[in-house]
Amino acid sequence: MLSRTLRELAEPVLEKVKAHPFWSGLRDGTLPGESLSHFVEQDTAYLLPAYARALAHSAAVAGADAHTALLGRSITGTLEARDRLREKYAELAGGLGVAPPADPPGEANPVTHAHCAFFRASAASSFAAGVGALLPMVWFNHQVSDDLLERHRPGSRYAKWIEVYHPGPGYAYAVRAFWALADELGESASPAEREQLLAHFRTGVRHEWAFAEAAWARPSWPV
């Protein structure tokens, strides 16, 4: 099945992402507050909205109604998650010892800008390319948030945020639905479409690593 191939491709990078200083520092409470603030700002102000729009574009060109329905539900879920994370971060900021959300937010950093552009370009290229680009974020979010919840240090600085960040047990159903979509495409797509999906998936996986690195390093544009 194509989903198995995709998970095997992603696994080495996924393990590196889980071990990244951003996520390990979040687990044990040693992450600098500025890194968490930067992550939340980039994620909620730019990346999640761009992801929702890529979902919308892919939903519009899907050949099967079931695929349109899945992606359409995910648009709403993505934007609702964005609003929930933004609201909860504002509530918790004082207790976490981090800066409250900036209003208006700062500009997208170079890595976020590239990630958002990748979503737009992939969704505009073809349905297969769009699905390949969308899948890594679904999978990595599921795996990383589960790992945070399971391995974080109880009572540590960011324990409450980790609980809020987790999308909840129902998210696993959405992840399974996306993998089922990939398997359907693996059966029905042409060889060229299948290769498009694989290529965009590989690039999406790299963007997941880069986003964690950017949250840690907080890059800025050259002056």
C-alpha positions in Angstrom: 0.0 0.0 0.0 1.2 3.5 -0.8 0.6 4.7 2.8 3.2 2.2 4.0 5.7 3.4 1.5 5.0 7.0 2.6 5.4 6.2 6.3 8.7 4.4 5.6 9.9 7.5 3.8 8.9 9.8 6.6 10.1 7.7 9.5 13.8 8.7 9.6 12.9 12.5 9.5 10.1 12.0 12.0 12.5 10.5 14.5 14.9 13.4 14.0 12.0 15.9 14.5 11.0 14.3 17.8 14.6 14.5 19.0 15.0 18.1 17.8 15.9 20.6 20.6 12.6 22.5 20.0 10.4 19.5 20.8 12.7 17.9 23.4 13.0 21.3 25.1 9.2 21.6 25.1 8.9 18.1 26.7 11.4 18.8 29.5 10.6 22.5 30.0 14.0 23.8 29.0 12.9 25.5 25.7 13.5 29.2 25.7 10.2 31.1 25.8 11.0 33.1 22.7 11.1 29.9 20.7 7.6 28.8 21.7 6.3 32.3 21.1 7.8 32.3 17.6 6.4 28.9 16.9 2.9 29.8 17.9 3.0 33.1 15.9 4.3 31.4 12.7 2.0 28.4 13.1 -1.3 30.3 13.8 -0.8 33.4 11.8 0.7 31.9 8.6 1.2 28.1 8.3 -2.3 26.8 9.4 -4.2 29.4 7.3 -2.0 28.4 4.3 -2.6 24.8 4.9 -6.4 25.4 5.1 -6.3 27.2 1.7 -4.3 24.3 0.2 -6.9 21.9 1.5 -9.6 24.1 -0.1 -7.9 24.1 -3.5 -7.4 20.3 -3.4 -11.0 19.8 -2.3 -12.2 21.8 -5.3 -10.4 19.7 -7.8 -10.9 16.3 -6.2 -12.5 13.7 -8.5 -14.5 11.9 -5.8 -17.1 13.4 -3.6 -15.7 11.5 -0.6 -12.4 13.1 -1.1 -13.9 16.6 -1.3 -15.9 15.9 1.9 -12.8 14.7 3.8 -10.7 17.7 2.7 -13.6 20.1 3.3 -14.0 18.9 6.9 -10.3 19.3 7.4 -10.5 23.0 6.3 -12.9 23.7 9.1 -10.9 21.6 11.6 -7.6 23.4 10.7 -9.0 26.9 11.2 -10.8 25.9 14.4 -7.6 24.4 15.7 -5.8 27.7 14.8 -8.3 29.7 16.7 -8.2 27.4 19.7 -4.4 27.4 19.9 -4.3 31.2 19.6 -6.9 31.6 22.3 -5.3 29.1 24.7 -1.8 30.4 24.2 -3.0 33.9 25.2 -4.7 32.5 28.3 -1.6 30.5 29.3 1.2 32.9 28.3 1.5 34.6 31.8 1.8 31.3 33.6 4.2 29.9 31.1 6.5 32.9 31.4 6.3 33.7 27.7 5.3 36.8 25.7 1.6 37.1 24.9 0.6 36.9 21.2 1.7 39.9 19.2 -1.1 42.0 17.6 -0.6 42.3 14.7 1.8 39.3 14.4 5.3 39.7 13.1 6.0 38.8 9.4 6.4 35.3 8.3 10.0 34.2 8.6 11.8 32.8 5.5 11.2 29.2 6.4 7.5 29.7 7.0 7.2 31.8 3.9 8.7 28.9 1.9 6.5 26.3 3.6 3.3 28.3 2.8 4.4 28.8 -0.8 5.0 25.1 -1.1 1.4 24.4 0.0 0.0 26.9 -2.6 2.2 25.6 -5.5 1.5 22.0 -4.8 -2.2 22.3 -4.5 -2.2 24.3 -7.8 -0.1 21.7 -9.6 -2.4 18.7 -9.4 -4.6 16.8 -7.0 -2.0 14.1 -6.4 0.7 16.8 -5.7 -1.6 18.6 -3.3 -2.3 15.4 -1.4 1.4 14.6 -1.2 2.1 18.0 0.2 -0.7 18.0 2.7 0.0 14.5 4.2 3.2 15.2 6.1 1.7 17.9 8.3 -1.2 15.6 9.3 1.1 12.7 10.1 3.8 14.7 11.9 1.3 16.7 14.0 -0.3 13.4 15.1 3.0 11.7 15.9 4.7 14.7 17.5 1.7 15.7 19.7 1.3 12.1 20.9 5.0 11.9 21.7 4.8 15.2 23.6 1.9 14.0 25.7 3.4 10.6 26.4 7.0 11.7 27.2 6.8 15.2 28.6 8.0 15.8 32.2 4.9 16.1 34.4 4.7 19.5 36.1 7.4 21.0 33.9 7.1 24.5 32.5 5.2 23.7 29.4 3.1 20.8 30.6 -0.2 22.7 30.3 0.6 23.9 26.8 1.5 20.4 25.7 -2.0 19.3 26.9 -3.6 22.1 24.9 -1.5 21.5 21.9 -2.6 17.9 21.5 -5.5 17.8 19.0 -7.4 15.1 21.0 -8.1 11.4 20.5 -10.5 12.1 17.6 -7.6 13.4 15.4 -6.5 9.8 14.9 -9.6 9.2 12.8 -8.7 12.1 10.5 -5.2 10.7 10.1 -6.5 7.3 9.1 -8.8 8.9 6.6 -5.9 10.7 5.0 -3.8 7.5 4.8 -6.9 5.8 3.2 -7.0 8.6 0.6 -3.3 8.0 -0.2 -4.0 4.3 -0.6 -6.9 5.0 -3.0 -4.7 7.3 -5.1 -2.0 4.7 -5.0 -4.4 2.3 -6.7 -6.1 4.7 -9.1 -3.5 7.2 -10.1 -1.3 7.0 -13.1 2.4 6.3 -12.6 3.1 10.0 -13.2 0.5 11.1 -10.6 1.9 8.6 -8.1 5.4 10.0 -8.6 4.1 13.5 -8.1 2.5 12.5 -4.8 5.7 10.8 -3.6 7.9 13.8 -4.7 5.7 16.4 -2.9 5.4 14.2 0.1 9.2 14.0 0.4 9.5 17.8 0.2 6.7 18.2 2.7 8.6 16.0 5.2 11.6 18.2 4.8 9.5 21.3 5.5 8.3 19.7 8.7 11.9 19.4 9.9 12.7 23.0 8.7 9.7 24.4 10.6 10.9 22.9 13.9 14.5 24.2 13.2 13.1 27.7 12.5 11.1 27.7 15.7 14.3 26.9 17.5 16.6 29.3 15.6 14.1 32.1 14.8 15.6 33.1 11.5 14.9 36.6 10.0 15.1 38.1 6.6 18.4 39.7 5.5 18.4 43.5 6.0 
